[in-house]
Amino acid sequence: MKKRDRRREDGGSQWLNAVCEILKGGVLAGVVTILSLLACAVLVSMGAVPVNAMEGGVLAVCVLGTLAGGIYAVRRSGTRPLAAGLGVGAVLFLLLLTAGLIAYEDSSVANGGVSILCACLCGGAIPGILGRKPKKKRRR
């Protein structure tokens, strides 16, 4: 009976560890996204990139940030890589939504938020799909 109790505790700690790694990956994705957006803003102010190209640039930066955070979370969590990648995408989207609501009081998901959500989730799904472990071959 003691072994069963230990397994439940280990399962709970494994789940908690995975959630912590997803949150760390989301924070890493946020940092990468903010730094990349800062670089894009510098390029726009220098005149190297036109202003109307920034809508696509923001989506690309969201995918790039989520890729970085997703790779980190998938490698560190170990189990359920697709869920970890999508979790990082959701965390990044919530961080960006919160920052938008703080900066602009009338910000909403309808103002381009759906495309950012899709970019974040797709960026997180890529390392989740590619980071899975190969299936073991059956012996005959």
C-alpha positions as CSV (number, residue, x, y, z in Angstrom):
1,M,0.0,0.0,0.0
2,K,2.8,2.4,0.6
3,K,4.0,2.0,-2.9
4,R,0.7,3.2,-4.3
5,D,0.7,6.2,-2.1
6,R,4.2,7.1,-3.3
7,R,3.1,6.7,-6.9
8,R,0.3,9.2,-6.5
9,E,2.7,11.7,-4.9
10,D,5.2,11.2,-7.7
11,G,2.4,11.7,-10.3
12,G,1.4,14.9,-8.6
13,S,4.9,16.2,-8.4
14,Q,5.5,15.3,-12.0
15,W,2.4,17.2,-13.0
16,L,3.4,20.2,-10.9
17,N,6.9,20.1,-12.4
18,A,5.4,20.1,-15.9
19,V,3.2,23.1,-15.1
20,C,6.2,25.0,-13.6
21,E,8.3,24.3,-16.8
22,I,5.4,25.5,-18.9
23,L,5.2,28.7,-16.9
24,K,9.0,29.2,-17.2
25,G,8.7,28.6,-21.0
26,G,6.0,31.2,-21.2
27,V,8.1,33.7,-19.4
28,L,11.0,32.9,-21.7
29,A,8.7,33.3,-24.7
30,G,7.6,36.6,-23.3
31,V,11.1,37.9,-22.9
32,V,12.1,36.7,-26.4
33,T,9.0,38.3,-27.9
34,I,9.5,41.7,-26.1
35,L,13.1,41.8,-27.2
36,S,12.2,40.9,-30.8
37,L,9.5,43.6,-30.8
38,L,12.0,46.1,-29.5
39,A,14.3,45.2,-32.4
40,C,11.5,45.6,-34.9
41,A,10.6,49.0,-33.4
42,V,14.2,50.1,-33.9
43,L,14.2,48.9,-37.5
44,V,10.9,50.8,-38.2
45,S,12.3,54.0,-36.6
46,M,15.5,53.7,-38.7
47,G,13.3,53.4,-41.8
48,A,14.6,49.9,-42.7
49,V,11.2,48.3,-42.4
50,P,7.9,50.0,-43.5
51,V,5.3,50.6,-40.8
52,N,2.6,48.6,-42.7
53,A,4.7,45.5,-42.6
54,M,4.6,45.4,-38.8
55,E,1.3,43.5,-38.6
56,G,3.0,40.5,-40.1
57,G,6.1,41.2,-38.1
58,V,4.2,41.0,-34.8
59,L,2.8,37.6,-35.7
60,A,6.2,36.4,-36.7
61,V,7.7,37.6,-33.5
62,C,4.9,35.8,-31.5
63,V,5.7,32.6,-33.3
64,L,9.4,33.1,-32.7
65,G,9.0,33.7,-29.0
66,T,6.7,30.8,-28.6
67,L,9.1,28.5,-30.4
68,A,11.9,29.5,-28.0
69,G,9.7,29.0,-24.9
70,G,8.1,25.8,-26.3
71,I,11.5,24.2,-27.0
72,Y,12.5,24.9,-23.5
73,A,9.3,23.6,-21.9
74,V,9.1,20.5,-24.1
75,R,12.7,19.5,-23.3
76,R,12.4,20.1,-19.6
77,S,8.9,18.7,-18.9
78,G,9.5,15.3,-20.6
79,T,5.9,14.2,-20.8
80,R,3.1,15.3,-23.2
81,P,5.1,17.6,-25.4
82,L,2.2,18.9,-27.5
83,A,0.3,19.9,-24.3
84,A,3.5,21.6,-23.0
85,G,4.0,23.5,-26.3
86,L,0.3,24.6,-26.5
87,G,0.5,25.6,-22.8
88,V,3.5,27.9,-23.5
89,G,1.5,29.4,-26.4
90,A,-1.5,30.1,-24.1
91,V,0.7,31.6,-21.4
92,L,2.4,33.9,-23.9
93,F,-1.0,35.0,-25.3
94,L,-2.3,35.7,-21.7
95,L,0.9,37.7,-21.0
96,L,0.4,39.8,-24.2
97,L,-3.3,40.2,-23.5
98,T,-2.6,41.4,-20.0
99,A,0.1,43.8,-21.2
100,G,-2.3,45.2,-23.8
101,L,-5.0,45.7,-21.3
102,I,-2.7,47.5,-19.0
103,A,-1.3,49.8,-21.7
104,Y,-4.6,50.3,-23.6
105,E,-7.8,50.2,-21.5
106,D,-10.1,49.6,-24.4
107,S,-8.0,46.7,-25.8
108,S,-9.9,43.5,-26.7
109,V,-9.4,40.2,-28.4
110,A,-11.4,41.4,-31.4
111,N,-8.7,43.9,-32.4
112,G,-6.3,41.4,-33.9
113,G,-6.2,39.2,-30.9
114,V,-7.4,36.1,-32.7
115,S,-4.5,36.2,-35.1
116,I,-2.1,36.6,-32.2
117,L,-3.7,33.7,-30.4
118,C,-3.3,31.5,-33.5
119,A,0.3,32.5,-33.9
120,C,1.1,31.8,-30.3
121,L,-0.6,28.4,-30.4
122,C,1.0,27.4,-33.7
123,G,4.4,28.5,-32.5
124,G,3.9,26.3,-29.4
125,A,2.6,23.3,-31.3
126,I,5.6,23.1,-33.6
127,P,8.1,22.1,-30.8
128,G,5.4,20.0,-29.3
129,I,5.0,18.0,-32.5
130,L,8.7,17.8,-33.4
131,G,9.9,17.3,-29.8
132,R,8.1,14.0,-29.1
133,K,10.1,10.9,-28.5
134,P,10.0,8.3,-31.1
135,K,7.9,5.2,-30.4
136,K,9.7,2.1,-29.4
137,K,9.8,-0.7,-31.9
138,R,8.1,-3.9,-31.0
139,R,10.1,-7.0,-30.9
140,R,8.7,-10.1,-32.5
